Amino acid sequence: MKNRLRLPRIYIVVILHFFIIGLCSAQSPAFRQYTTDDGLPSMETYDCWQDKMGYIWVATDNGLCRFNGYEFEHFGIEEGLKDLTVFKIYEDYKEDLWFTTLSGNIYQFKNEQIQPYTYNDTIQKYADKFEFLKHIHLDTSGTIYTAVNGLGLLKISANGKSKLSEQICGTFILQLDSTILVSGLPCRKEKSLRSIYFIENDTSKKITYELVPKETSSGQSFTYQVDKSTFLLWSRGNLICIKDYEIAWQMDYPETITAILREDSGSFLIGHHFKQGLSRYESLEAIKKGSKTIIIPDISISSLMRDNTGSLWISTLEDGLLFLPDENIQLFGKNYGLPTNKISALALKNEQDLFVGFKKGEVYYRNESQNKFYQLPISSKDKEIYSLKYDPHHDRLWKASIRVYLGKDPFNNFSSIPPYKKLDKPEDISIKKLFLGQGDTLWGTATATGGFYGIDRNSGNMVVASRQWNWGAQRVFSIFEDFQKRVWVGKNDGLYEFKEDTLITANLIHPALSYRIEEIGQLKDSTLVIGTRGKGLLFWKNDKTVHLTTSNGLISDIIRVLHIDALDRIWVGTPHGLSIISLQNNPNEQVKIENLTKEHGLPANEISAITSNGENAWIGTIKGLASIQKKVKNQQVVYTPKPVFDKIYVNGDALSITQLSKLPYQKNNIQIKFFALNFKLDGQIEYRYRINTDGIWTTTSERTTNYGRLNPGNYQFEVQAQNEIGQWSESTILTFKIKAPFWQRWWFILICVFLLIGIGFKFFQNRTTQLKREATLQQLRAEKMETQLQFEQEINHLEQAALRAQINPHFIFNCLNSIQSFIYDNDKVRAVHYLSQFAELIRRVLNISLNSKIDLKEEVELLTIYLDLEKMRFEEEFDYEIVVDKSIDPFTISLPPLLIQPFVENAIIHGLSVSGRTGKISIEYLIKEGYLIVSIEDNGVGLNESRNLKKSASNLHQPVGMSITRKRLKLIQPAGTGNAVKAEELKNSDGSVLGTHVEVKIKLDEENNT
């Protein structure tokens, strides 16, 4: 089964060899070592490879593993790998991985599964005749080519047909695209003569050479293609260079070569077997001359590989997997002759000679040409070396410890500085930091509260002591003399200028200048660079400041050490690592900040000293000395890998990304695991993520985020990773949808609406049937009053017809269409409100269907509901008002139900709805001379235009409400009442139509208190 082991957070720096004079530089690259303690299946590793996704694969004698920078994922027997000893890893043209094993079987990794090669049984036919498979190649036709050591070159086609190369002793080299396959066949008869066969397009070219086997060498061979026409062949202690199918040169090379890697610069890394280490040759000519640098001795190397960031990976046969984040960082420590790893001070005499001070008081001198450190003679009374400064004008080294010393010659004893005018005893002078001034003064800050001093660099006499002015206890942390010979003093409460024997507070143009000033430097354009203890870095020139903090990419706001090199690059040492600041032109423009920590190869994050020469920068830390090549700082492109999704859990169950397209509403607890394949940071990667583009970024070093009880909707999860210089990667995006529950979906709401309408219609139908039955019974009981009965029957008939005409199927159909439109527009609020109003109108109509009269208050309420529905249906195209005269008591006035509604409907449909302007309807009730007068006034198209429109309109709906209402009024009005309905057009002075006015007269009886 797959097994993931968590890597410890401890950074492992491997120092693999001791000081070797003449063979290698007295330094070691900052390797990171991965062992079985970190999750590697075995310390015996044979090959490593980076796949298309960026994972590192390692072949071991205990199975395969895949590394993501955090954990090693094992692939063994349970994953389909029957032979755990894996030798080689190969990537085909489709970017699928293949593996060769000790048994001769081949395996393929595809779709996250290990599968045995279909024709492994063909290879096993020769299993008793060969040692192992060396290399394989897959062409576009599906044919496998494999180099079988001791047997030859084997070709297996896609249909399983096999062909073995001709059995001739020597070395076969098969060139296939960018791949070469090499196989060596034993030669028992001719021990000194060997042959090389170049096979290409089914033809071969033979090269014969003389081989004198070395007794100390193994019987293995190794071939490397330098370019299209150049090969390096190592065999039995001999190294042969072949160019254009001819031997260019041949040399003795006793070390067993197992790996060669050509660099972009043209140099070669060569790895060896039998603990013969790793060497670098600057060119092919250097290989021929044997001019090499030993990078790592005493180690057995099986393969070399550069990843997509240029970092070096080395598989070894005894020491696990080695990773070199940056070859430009070299380490020095106790293993190279230094007394301790705790560096406290550094100074350079020139580009080659370095002075190193230590916590225990020693000072060492290194001459690069001699590759050796020497200890300088220092009095045993001294303790920690606080500071070292080399004075090039006087060829003197100054050191500060308990006392300040002048070194006339770097290899002689130092002499102490006499006190200033006997103000102090020599043993009382304790200086912590030294600063070379622009003139002849060496400035120093005292420990504790001793202030500062000035020392004449010519005579070595003290010329300034801040105690002479009786300023009281002065705790000074930095002092600096700029190009204009102005002297700046950094104290705990800010920046001061020392002028005319007085400390003057600097013009505080920035709040950070009032905090502890730890370091002061100056750029070539006279800009002061000021390092604070907790407020970052400031650039000050001409009363203008630029402030850099961690928010701008600085590794820490606590500045301990500040160094400005010859190229105006600013090296900032902090307790949390090193920041290298490169200015484009000046600090007001964009700056580039590169951060280095122990994850990049430094011995420790706490920086104690920095200096530089023309080629190297030297970094002193509490755990050793590091040398950094200049080109590290000039690097323009830094790889920023995008995060990848590891696992996605929904309600605790692991799902693939494709399964997230639509999740049920109850599956709304999402856990997302991710990581970025940035091996340089050793798992210390910062991430930021958010959900949906309007979300707020969350920054974390954790690789898991949880979202619980998400609401239904569409989501987009976005995550980015930060690289070693603070740049954020492109986003990796995960989209998913949580579906709404069925009761919130449009189809369910629509079903409910139609169901409610159906129930309403059924109730209305049943009620109408009931009323008809009651009318029939009443007709049978009143046979004696035939005339009156006929009158009442006609009234009932007209009233029922009026009800059907007023709230007719056409109006109901329009209402349903409006509801449906609101639902399709996903306007749930308006749909629900419309449906509620419609249901209220139906309910009221059904309730009054048995009553011959209703009071005026209920009539007005019915009209209000009706007008609100029509107003919603016509998208607010008209306004209305209903006015009841104050003298009318609406509870005492009664009238037939829905008598006025047809006139209002006529005003809406045939007046306002076609007028092309915002309509207005006014309805007014008043009592005059025993009549209830109802006025309906609109600003529609008028009577004549309305009649024309009616004639041209479809006859599918013929309005009958008006005619029925006129009959009702005629029946209920007393004889001689006259015309109960009057209609007239409203016109302007110019004859244009302003609208229509309709007046309805209803005679009030005694019941209405007339």
SVG drawing of the C-alpha trace seen along z (x, -y; Angstrom):
<svg xmlns="http://www.w3.org/2000/svg" viewBox="-99 -76 154 95">
<polyline fill="none" stroke="black" stroke-width="0.4" points="0.0,0.0 1.1,-3.6 2.8,-5.0 3.5,-8.7 6.0,-9.6 6.2,-13.1 9.6,-14.8 10.9,-16.4 11.1,-20.2 14.8,-20.1 17.0,-21.2 19.9,-18.8 23.1,-20.2 25.6,-17.5 29.3,-18.0 30.6,-14.9 34.4,-15.4 37.3,-16.9 39.8,-19.4 41.9,-18.1 44.7,-20.3 45.4,-20.5 42.5,-18.3 39.5,-20.5 38.6,-23.8 38.3,-24.0 34.5,-24.3 31.5,-22.1 28.2,-22.9 25.2,-23.1 23.7,-19.7 20.4,-18.6 20.4,-14.9 17.3,-12.6 17.6,-9.3 15.3,-6.5 14.7,-8.8 13.0,-11.2 10.9,-8.5 13.2,-7.3 12.6,-3.5 16.3,-2.7 19.7,-4.4 20.7,-2.5 19.4,-4.5 20.0,-3.9 18.3,-6.6 16.2,-9.8 14.0,-11.7 11.6,-14.6 8.3,-13.9 6.2,-16.4 4.2,-17.4 7.4,-18.3 7.5,-15.3 10.9,-13.7 11.0,-9.9 13.7,-7.8 14.6,-4.2 15.9,-2.1 16.6,1.5 13.4,1.4 10.9,0.1 10.0,-3.2 9.1,-6.5 7.7,-9.8 8.6,-13.0 6.6,-16.2 8.9,-18.2 6.9,-17.2 6.6,-13.4 7.9,-10.3 5.2,-8.2 6.1,-4.6 5.3,-2.2 6.0,1.5 4.5,4.9 0.9,3.9 1.1,1.2 2.0,3.7 5.8,3.7 6.7,7.4 10.5,6.7 11.5,4.1 15.0,3.5 14.5,0.7 17.5,-0.4 16.4,-2.9 13.7,-5.5 12.7,-6.4 10.2,-8.9 8.7,-8.2 7.5,-10.7 4.0,-10.7 5.6,-11.6 4.7,-8.3 7.3,-6.8 8.9,-3.4 11.1,-1.4 13.6,1.4 14.2,3.9 16.8,6.4 14.8,9.3 14.7,7.8 11.0,7.0 9.8,3.6 7.0,1.6 5.0,-1.5 3.4,-4.2 0.2,-5.4 -3.0,-6.9 -1.5,-6.8 -1.0,-3.0 2.1,-0.8 1.5,1.8 3.8,4.6 4.9,4.4 2.8,6.7 5.7,8.6 7.8,9.1 7.6,12.9 9.6,12.3 12.4,10.6 12.4,13.5 13.3,15.9 16.8,14.5 16.9,14.0 19.6,16.6 21.9,15.0 22.1,11.3 23.1,9.3 20.4,6.5 18.6,4.1 20.5,0.8 18.2,-1.5 14.9,-1.4 13.3,-3.5 9.7,-3.6 9.1,-4.9 5.9,-6.2 4.9,-2.9 4.9,-1.3 8.1,0.6 10.4,1.1 14.2,1.0 16.1,2.2 19.9,2.5 20.6,5.8 24.0,5.9 25.9,9.0 23.4,9.9 22.9,7.1 20.1,4.9 16.6,6.3 13.7,4.9 10.1,5.8 7.4,4.5 3.9,3.5 2.5,6.9 5.2,8.8 7.6,9.8 11.2,9.6 14.6,9.3 18.0,9.6 21.2,7.9 24.0,9.8 26.2,11.5 29.5,9.7 31.7,8.8 32.2,5.1 30.0,2.1 26.7,1.4 25.5,-2.2 22.0,-2.6 20.9,-6.1 17.1,-6.7 15.9,-10.3 17.4,-12.0 18.0,-8.6 21.0,-6.4 21.0,-2.7 24.3,-1.1 25.0,2.6 28.3,4.3 29.0,7.9 31.8,9.9 35.0,10.6 36.8,13.6 39.2,14.3 40.5,10.8 41.3,9.2 43.0,6.1 41.1,5.3 37.6,3.9 35.0,2.7 32.3,0.0 29.3,0.4 27.1,-2.6 23.8,-1.4 21.6,-3.8 18.8,-3.2 19.6,0.6 23.2,-0.2 26.3,-0.1 29.7,-1.7 32.5,0.1 35.4,-1.5 38.2,0.7 40.4,-0.4 42.9,1.1 41.9,1.5 44.3,2.2 42.1,3.2 43.1,1.8 43.3,4.3 41.7,1.9 38.7,1.1 35.4,2.9 34.1,4.7 31.4,2.1 31.1,-0.4 29.4,-3.8 28.6,-5.8 27.5,-9.5 26.5,-11.5 28.0,-15.0 26.5,-16.3 25.2,-14.8 28.6,-13.6 30.6,-13.3 30.5,-10.5 32.4,-9.6 32.9,-5.9 34.4,-4.6 35.4,-0.9 37.8,1.0 39.7,-2.1 39.9,-3.7 38.1,-6.8 37.6,-7.3 36.3,-10.4 34.7,-9.5 33.9,-12.3 32.4,-11.8 32.8,-8.0 36.5,-8.3 38.5,-8.1 39.5,-11.7 41.6,-10.7 41.9,-8.0 43.2,-8.2 43.6,-6.3 40.7,-7.0 40.9,-4.6 37.7,-5.8 34.6,-4.0 32.2,-6.4 28.5,-5.9 27.0,-9.3 27.9,-12.4 26.0,-15.6 26.9,-18.4 26.2,-21.9 24.9,-24.8 28.3,-26.5 30.0,-23.6 31.5,-22.1 30.9,-18.4 29.9,-16.8 31.1,-13.2 30.0,-10.8 31.9,-7.7 31.3,-4.4 33.1,-2.8 33.1,-6.0 35.2,-7.8 33.0,-10.9 31.7,-13.7 34.1,-15.9 33.7,-18.9 35.6,-19.4 35.3,-22.8 35.4,-21.3 36.2,-18.2 39.8,-19.5 39.9,-19.6 38.7,-16.0 41.5,-15.0 44.1,-16.9 42.6,-15.5 42.0,-19.1 39.2,-18.7 37.6,-20.0 36.4,-17.4 32.9,-18.5 32.2,-15.5 34.7,-12.8 34.1,-9.4 30.6,-8.8 29.3,-6.3 27.1,-8.0 24.6,-6.3 22.9,-9.2 22.9,-13.0 19.9,-15.1 19.0,-18.7 15.3,-19.7 13.3,-22.4 14.8,-25.0 18.4,-24.0 18.9,-22.4 21.1,-19.3 19.8,-15.8 22.3,-13.0 21.3,-9.4 23.9,-7.5 24.5,-3.8 25.1,-4.3 24.0,-7.8 20.5,-8.1 19.4,-11.1 21.3,-14.4 19.8,-17.7 21.8,-20.9 19.4,-23.9 22.2,-26.2 25.8,-25.3 26.8,-29.0 26.6,-28.7 29.6,-27.0 30.0,-26.2 33.0,-26.3 33.0,-25.1 34.8,-23.1 35.3,-20.3 37.6,-22.7 40.0,-23.6 38.0,-26.4 38.0,-26.3 34.2,-26.7 31.1,-27.4 30.2,-30.5 31.4,-33.4 31.3,-36.8 33.2,-39.1 34.6,-39.2 37.0,-41.5 38.6,-41.3 42.2,-42.4 41.7,-41.9 39.8,-39.6 41.6,-36.5 42.5,-37.2 39.8,-36.8 39.9,-37.4 37.4,-35.6 36.7,-36.4 35.0,-34.0 33.0,-34.0 35.8,-32.5 38.3,-35.2 40.2,-33.5 41.1,-35.3 41.8,-33.2 43.3,-34.2 42.5,-32.5 44.5,-32.8 42.4,-31.4 45.4,-30.6 46.7,-28.4 43.3,-26.9 44.2,-27.1 43.1,-28.8 45.8,-30.1 45.2,-31.2 46.6,-34.6 48.5,-35.0 46.0,-36.5 46.5,-37.1 44.7,-34.4 43.2,-37.1 40.8,-38.1 37.3,-36.8 34.7,-37.3 35.8,-39.2 33.1,-41.8 34.3,-43.4 37.2,-43.3 38.1,-46.1 41.0,-46.1 42.5,-49.5 43.9,-49.2 45.6,-52.6 47.8,-51.5 47.7,-47.7 46.4,-47.2 43.8,-45.0 41.8,-46.4 39.9,-44.1 37.5,-44.9 36.9,-42.6 37.4,-43.5 40.0,-46.0 40.7,-47.6 43.9,-46.3 46.0,-47.6 47.7,-44.9 50.7,-46.3 51.1,-43.0 48.4,-40.4 50.7,-37.7 52.2,-39.6 50.7,-40.3 48.2,-43.1 48.9,-46.1 46.2,-47.8 45.0,-51.4 45.9,-53.8 43.1,-55.7 42.1,-59.2 43.9,-61.7 43.9,-59.1 40.1,-59.5 39.9,-55.7 42.1,-52.9 43.1,-50.6 41.1,-47.8 38.0,-50.0 37.9,-50.6 35.5,-48.0 34.4,-48.7 31.8,-46.5 31.6,-47.8 34.3,-49.5 33.6,-51.8 36.2,-53.2 35.7,-56.9 36.3,-58.9 39.4,-60.6 41.9,-59.3 39.5,-58.4 38.4,-54.9 35.1,-55.1 33.9,-52.7 30.8,-52.2 31.3,-51.1 29.6,-48.2 27.0,-48.9 26.7,-52.6 30.2,-53.7 29.2,-56.0 31.5,-56.1 35.2,-56.7 37.4,-58.1 40.8,-56.6 43.5,-58.1 44.3,-55.5 47.9,-56.8 49.1,-56.9 46.6,-54.6 45.9,-57.1 42.3,-57.9 41.2,-61.4 37.5,-61.3 35.8,-59.9 32.1,-60.8 32.6,-60.6 34.7,-63.8 31.5,-65.9 29.7,-64.5 26.6,-63.5 25.8,-60.8 25.4,-57.2 25.2,-56.9 24.2,-53.6 25.4,-53.9 24.8,-51.1 26.2,-52.5 28.4,-55.4 29.1,-56.3 31.1,-59.0 29.5,-59.8 31.1,-61.1 30.7,-64.7 32.5,-63.7 29.3,-64.2 29.3,-61.8 25.9,-60.0 25.3,-58.3 22.6,-55.6 21.2,-55.3 18.3,-53.5 16.0,-56.5 16.9,-57.4 19.4,-59.0 21.8,-61.9 24.5,-63.9 27.8,-64.5 28.8,-68.0 31.0,-70.4 31.3,-68.2 27.5,-68.0 24.9,-65.4 22.1,-67.0 18.9,-65.2 18.4,-64.4 15.5,-66.0 12.9,-63.3 11.4,-63.1 10.2,-59.6 8.8,-58.0 11.2,-55.0 14.2,-57.3 13.1,-57.7 13.7,-54.0 16.9,-52.1 19.4,-52.6 21.5,-49.4 23.5,-50.0 24.3,-52.9 25.7,-52.8 25.8,-54.9 25.2,-54.3 27.4,-55.8 24.8,-58.5 25.1,-59.7 21.9,-58.1 22.1,-57.0 21.0,-53.5 19.7,-53.0 19.0,-49.7 16.7,-49.7 16.0,-47.2 12.4,-46.4 11.4,-49.0 13.1,-47.7 15.4,-49.6 15.3,-53.3 16.9,-55.2 17.4,-58.9 18.5,-61.5 17.6,-65.2 14.9,-65.0 13.2,-62.2 12.9,-58.6 12.0,-55.2 11.0,-52.6 11.4,-48.9 9.8,-46.3 8.6,-42.8 5.5,-44.1 7.8,-44.9 9.6,-41.5 12.3,-42.1 13.0,-38.9 12.8,-40.6 12.4,-44.1 15.1,-43.4 18.3,-44.5 21.5,-43.1 24.2,-43.6 24.3,-45.9 26.8,-45.7 26.9,-47.6 29.1,-46.0 30.9,-47.5 27.9,-47.2 25.6,-49.1 23.8,-46.0 22.7,-46.0 23.2,-42.9 21.0,-42.8 21.6,-40.3 18.8,-39.5 18.0,-36.8 15.7,-35.2 18.0,-35.1 19.6,-37.3 18.1,-39.8 19.9,-41.0 18.5,-44.3 19.3,-45.3 18.2,-48.9 17.2,-49.5 18.5,-53.1 17.7,-54.6 15.6,-53.5 12.6,-55.6 12.2,-53.2 11.3,-49.5 13.7,-47.3 14.5,-43.6 14.7,-41.7 16.1,-38.2 15.9,-36.3 18.2,-33.5 17.8,-31.2 19.1,-27.9 16.5,-26.3 18.6,-27.8 21.9,-26.5 23.0,-29.0 24.4,-27.3 21.9,-29.2 19.3,-32.0 21.0,-34.2 23.5,-36.4 26.4,-37.8 28.7,-39.3 28.8,-40.1 31.6,-41.2 32.3,-40.9 35.0,-41.1 35.0,-41.2 33.8,-37.6 32.3,-36.3 30.2,-37.5 31.1,-36.0 28.3,-35.4 29.1,-34.7 26.4,-32.9 26.2,-31.3 26.6,-27.9 29.4,-28.4 30.7,-30.5 29.2,-30.6 30.5,-31.9 28.0,-33.1 28.9,-33.7 27.8,-37.0 25.7,-35.4 23.2,-34.3 22.2,-38.0 22.1,-38.6 19.6,-35.8 16.6,-37.3 14.2,-34.4 13.1,-32.5 10.8,-29.5 7.4,-29.8 5.5,-26.6 1.7,-26.6 0.2,-24.5 -1.4,-21.2 -4.4,-19.6 -3.5,-16.5 -6.8,-15.3 -10.3,-16.6 -12.8,-15.4 -16.5,-15.9 -18.2,-15.0 -15.1,-13.0 -15.1,-11.0 -12.3,-11.4 -13.5,-12.6 -11.8,-13.3 -12.0,-16.8 -14.4,-15.5 -16.8,-14.4 -17.1,-17.9 -19.1,-19.3 -22.4,-19.0 -22.8,-18.1 -26.0,-17.4 -27.1,-20.1 -26.3,-17.9 -22.7,-17.3 -21.5,-20.8 -18.5,-20.1 -15.4,-20.5 -11.8,-19.8 -9.1,-20.7 -5.4,-19.6 -2.8,-21.1 1.0,-21.6 3.5,-23.2 6.5,-21.4 9.3,-23.8 12.0,-21.6 14.3,-24.5 12.1,-25.7 12.2,-22.2 8.5,-22.3 8.5,-25.9 6.2,-27.3 3.7,-30.1 0.3,-29.7 -2.6,-32.0 -6.1,-31.0 -9.6,-32.4 -13.0,-31.1 -14.6,-33.1 -12.9,-36.1 -14.5,-38.6 -13.2,-36.6 -10.4,-37.8 -7.0,-36.1 -6.0,-33.8 -2.2,-33.3 -0.9,-30.2 1.9,-27.6 -0.6,-24.8 -1.7,-22.7 -5.3,-22.0 -8.4,-24.2 -11.9,-23.4 -15.2,-24.8 -18.2,-23.6 -21.9,-23.9 -21.6,-25.8 -24.8,-27.2 -26.0,-26.0 -24.3,-27.8 -21.3,-27.9 -17.9,-28.2 -14.3,-28.8 -11.4,-27.9 -8.2,-29.7 -4.7,-29.0 -1.2,-30.4 2.3,-29.5 5.1,-31.9 8.7,-31.2 11.9,-31.9 12.1,-35.6 8.5,-36.4 6.8,-36.1 3.4,-34.5 2.7,-31.9 -0.2,-31.7 -3.4,-30.6 -4.5,-27.0 -8.3,-27.0 -10.9,-24.4 -14.5,-25.0 -17.5,-23.1 -21.2,-23.5 -23.5,-22.6 -27.1,-22.0 -30.1,-23.5 -32.6,-21.2 -35.6,-20.2 -37.9,-22.5 -35.9,-25.5 -35.8,-24.7 -37.8,-26.4 -39.7,-23.3 -40.9,-22.6 -42.1,-26.1 -43.9,-26.0 -45.6,-22.8 -46.8,-24.3 -48.2,-27.3 -50.1,-25.3 -51.3,-23.0 -52.6,-26.0 -54.3,-27.4 -55.9,-24.1 -57.3,-23.8 -58.6,-27.4 -60.3,-26.6 -61.8,-23.4 -63.1,-25.2 -64.6,-27.9 -66.2,-25.3 -67.7,-23.4 -69.0,-26.6 -70.6,-27.7 -72.3,-24.3 -73.6,-24.6 -75.0,-28.1 -76.7,-26.8 -78.3,-24.0 -79.6,-26.4 -81.0,-28.7 -82.9,-25.8 -84.4,-24.8 -85.4,-28.4 -87.1,-28.5 -89.2,-25.4 -90.4,-26.9 -91.4,-30.2 -93.6,-28.9 -96.5,-31.2 -94.4,-34.2 -93.5,-33.5 -92.9,-37.1 -90.8,-37.9 -89.0,-34.6 -88.1,-35.3 -86.8,-38.8 -84.7,-37.3 -83.5,-34.5 -82.4,-37.0 -80.6,-39.0 -78.9,-35.9 -78.0,-34.9 -76.5,-38.3 -74.7,-38.4 -73.1,-34.9 -72.3,-36.0 -70.7,-39.2 -68.6,-37.2 -67.4,-35.0 -66.8,-38.0 -64.9,-40.0 -62.6,-37.3 -62.6,-35.4 -60.3,-32.8 -58.5,-35.3 -57.5,-37.4 -56.5,-34.2 -54.4,-33.0 -52.6,-36.4 -52.0,-36.1 -50.5,-32.6 -48.3,-33.9 -47.0,-36.7 -46.2,-34.1 -44.5,-31.9 -42.4,-34.9 -41.3,-35.8 -40.2,-32.2 -38.2,-32.0 -36.6,-35.3 -35.7,-33.7 -37.6,-36.5 -38.9,-34.4 -40.0,-37.4 -42.3,-39.0 -43.7,-35.6 -44.6,-34.8 -46.1,-38.3 -48.1,-38.1 -49.4,-34.6 -50.4,-35.8 -52.4,-38.7 -54.0,-36.5 -55.1,-34.0 -56.5,-36.7 -58.6,-38.1 -60.0,-34.6 -60.8,-34.0 -62.7,-37.2 -64.6,-36.7 -65.7,-33.2 -66.7,-34.5 -69.1,-37.2 -70.5,-35.0 -73.6,-34.2 -74.2,-37.8 -76.3,-40.2 -74.6,-43.2 -71.5,-44.1 -70.5,-47.2 -68.5,-49.9 -65.4,-49.2 -65.1,-45.6 -65.8,-46.8 -62.9,-49.3 -60.6,-46.5 -61.5,-44.2 -60.7,-46.9 -57.4,-47.7 -56.3,-44.0 -57.4,-43.8 -55.5,-47.0 -52.4,-45.9 -52.4,-42.7 -52.9,-44.5 -50.2,-47.0 -47.7,-44.2 -48.7,-42.4 -48.2,-45.6 -44.8,-46.3 -45.8,-49.4 -47.0,-51.2 -49.8,-53.0 -50.7,-54.5 -54.1,-54.7 -56.0,-56.3 -59.3,-55.5 -61.0,-58.4 -64.1,-57.9 -65.8,-61.2 -65.3,-61.9 -69.1,-62.3 -69.6,-58.6 -69.5,-55.9 -68.2,-52.9 -69.7,-50.4 -73.3,-51.6 -73.3,-51.9 -73.9,-48.7 -74.0,-47.9 -73.9,-44.8 -70.4,-43.2 -67.8,-44.0 -70.1,-46.4 -67.4,-48.9 -64.6,-46.4 -65.5,-46.0 -65.2,-49.8 -61.8,-49.8 -60.7,-46.8 -61.9,-48.5 -59.8,-51.6 -56.7,-49.5 -56.9,-47.2 -58.4,-49.5 -57.1,-52.8 -53.9,-52.8 -52.2,-49.6 -52.1,-51.0 -51.6,-54.7 -47.8,-54.6 -47.5,-56.7 -47.5,-56.2 -51.1,-55.8 -53.2,-57.0 -56.6,-55.9 -58.7,-57.9 -61.8,-56.3 -64.0,-58.6 -67.1,-57.7 -69.5,-60.5 -73.2,-60.8 -75.4,-63.2 -79.2,-63.6 -79.8,-60.0 -77.4,-58.4 -74.0,-56.9 -71.9,-58.5 -68.8,-56.6 -66.4,-58.4 -63.7,-56.4 -61.2,-58.6 -58.1,-57.6 -55.5,-59.3 -55.8,-56.6 -56.4,-56.9 -60.0,-57.8 -63.4,-56.3 -63.0,-56.5 -59.5,-55.1 -60.5,-52.4 -63.5,-51.3 -61.2,-51.2 -58.7,-49.0 -61.5,-46.7 -62.6,-46.2 -59.1,-45.4 -58.3,-43.1 -58.6,-39.4 -62.1,-38.0 -60.6,-35.4 -61.6,-37.5 -64.8,-39.6 -65.3,-41.8 -68.8,-41.3 -68.3,-42.8 -69.6,-46.3 -72.8,-45.1 -73.6,-42.7 -73.0,-45.5 -75.4,-47.9 -78.1,-45.2 -77.4,-44.8 -77.8,-48.5 -81.0,-48.6 -82.5,-45.8 -81.6,-47.2 -82.5,-50.8 -86.0,-52.1 -88.0,-53.0 -87.4,-56.6 -83.9,-56.7 -82.5,-57.4 -79.2,-56.4 -77.1,-55.0 -73.8,-55.0 -72.3,-58.0 -68.9,-58.0 -67.2,-60.9 -63.7,-61.8 -61.6,-64.3 -60.0,-66.8 -57.5,-69.6 -58.2,-73.1 -56.7,-72.0 -58.9,-69.0 -56.4,-66.4 -57.6,-63.5 -56.6,-63.5 -58.5,-60.4 -61.9,-59.1 -64.3,-59.9 -67.0,-57.3 -69.8,-58.1 -72.0,-55.4 -75.1,-56.3 -76.5,-53.8 -79.7,-54.6 -79.5,-54.3 -82.4,-52.7 -83.6,-53.2 -81.2,-50.5 -78.4,-52.7 -79.7,-55.6 -80.5,-57.8"/>
</svg>
